[in-house]
Amino acid sequence: MNKDEKAEQQYTKVDSHLFPREEEVDISHELYRTYHFPNNEKVKVNEPKTIIVTEHSHRITDKNGSNHHILNIDKCLRVIFKVRDGEKNWFIQKTSTGRERLTEDS
């Protein structure tokens, strides 16, 4: 996998358990994140600052203070995001037991 491919990770499933529920988490290391839904529907948030994950949605605040509420997150097919240069990249890794965990990649 080359550097650009590592910087842009794709998930085949959105797992809300990767972020603590109902807590604001800093995601300002991301340049953007794009949510892909059925029927080629996409929602892109540029310069995300924070995310709050709930059972069925993601609430994102961008660097300008605009709020984006991504509903029906359980229907999301994948999330694509790109981290800023020099920032650690994280991705979902399957363990030997089939569970998923968050892993950092430099």
C-alpha positions as CSV (number, residue, x, y, z in Angstrom):
1,M,0.0,0.0,0.0
2,N,1.5,3.3,-1.0
3,K,1.5,6.5,1.2
4,D,-1.6,8.0,-0.5
5,E,-3.5,4.7,-0.1
6,K,-2.6,4.7,3.6
7,A,-3.8,8.3,4.0
8,E,-7.2,7.5,2.5
9,Q,-8.7,4.6,4.4
10,Q,-12.0,2.9,3.4
11,Y,-14.3,0.9,5.7
12,T,-16.8,-1.5,4.5
13,K,-18.8,-1.0,7.7
14,V,-19.2,1.9,10.0
15,D,-18.7,0.8,13.6
16,S,-19.9,3.3,16.1
17,H,-18.1,1.5,19.0
18,L,-14.8,2.8,17.7
19,F,-15.6,6.2,19.3
20,P,-17.0,6.5,22.8
21,R,-20.7,7.2,22.6
22,E,-22.1,10.6,23.4
23,E,-18.6,12.1,24.0
24,E,-17.0,14.8,21.9
25,V,-13.8,13.5,20.2
26,D,-11.2,15.6,18.4
27,I,-10.9,14.5,14.8
28,S,-9.1,17.7,13.6
29,H,-6.3,15.6,12.2
30,E,-8.6,14.7,9.3
31,L,-8.7,16.9,6.2
32,Y,-12.2,15.5,5.3
33,R,-14.5,12.6,5.8
34,T,-17.0,11.3,3.3
35,Y,-20.0,9.0,4.2
36,H,-21.2,6.7,1.5
37,F,-24.8,5.5,1.5
38,P,-26.8,3.3,-0.9
39,N,-27.9,4.8,-4.2
40,N,-24.5,6.6,-4.6
41,E,-25.5,9.1,-1.9
42,K,-22.5,10.8,-0.3
43,V,-22.1,13.3,2.5
44,K,-18.7,15.0,2.7
45,V,-17.5,17.1,5.7
46,N,-14.4,19.2,5.0
47,E,-12.0,20.2,7.9
48,P,-13.9,18.2,10.6
49,K,-13.0,19.3,14.1
50,T,-15.0,17.1,16.5
51,I,-17.4,14.2,16.3
52,I,-20.0,12.9,18.7
53,V,-21.2,9.3,18.0
54,T,-24.7,8.2,19.0
55,E,-26.4,4.9,18.4
56,H,-27.8,6.0,15.0
57,S,-25.9,9.2,14.0
58,H,-22.7,11.1,13.9
59,R,-22.7,14.8,14.9
60,I,-19.7,16.6,13.4
61,T,-18.6,20.2,13.9
62,D,-16.2,21.6,11.3
63,K,-13.5,24.2,11.7
64,N,-15.9,27.0,10.8
65,G,-18.3,25.9,13.6
66,S,-21.0,24.5,11.2
67,N,-22.7,21.4,12.5
68,H,-23.3,18.3,10.4
69,H,-25.7,15.6,11.6
70,I,-25.2,12.4,9.7
71,L,-28.4,10.4,10.3
72,N,-29.1,6.6,9.7
73,I,-25.4,5.8,10.3
74,D,-26.3,2.1,10.4
75,K,-27.2,2.3,6.7
76,C,-23.8,3.8,5.8
77,L,-21.7,1.6,3.6
78,R,-18.3,3.1,4.3
79,V,-16.5,6.2,5.5
80,I,-13.5,7.6,3.6
81,F,-11.2,10.1,5.3
82,K,-7.8,11.6,4.8
83,V,-5.5,12.7,7.5
84,R,-3.3,15.7,7.4
85,D,0.4,15.4,6.4
86,G,2.5,14.3,9.4
87,E,-0.5,13.0,11.4
88,K,-0.9,9.4,12.5
89,N,-3.3,7.4,10.5
90,W,-5.7,5.0,12.1
91,F,-7.7,2.2,10.7
92,I,-9.8,-0.8,11.6
93,Q,-7.9,-4.0,12.0
94,K,-9.5,-7.5,12.3
95,T,-8.0,-9.5,15.2
96,S,-7.6,-13.3,15.1
97,T,-10.9,-13.6,16.9
98,G,-12.7,-11.6,14.3
99,R,-13.2,-8.6,16.5
100,E,-12.3,-5.1,15.2
101,R,-9.9,-2.7,16.9
102,L,-8.5,0.7,16.2
103,T,-4.9,0.7,15.2
104,E,-2.5,3.6,14.5
105,D,-0.2,3.6,11.6
106,S,2.6,6.1,11.2
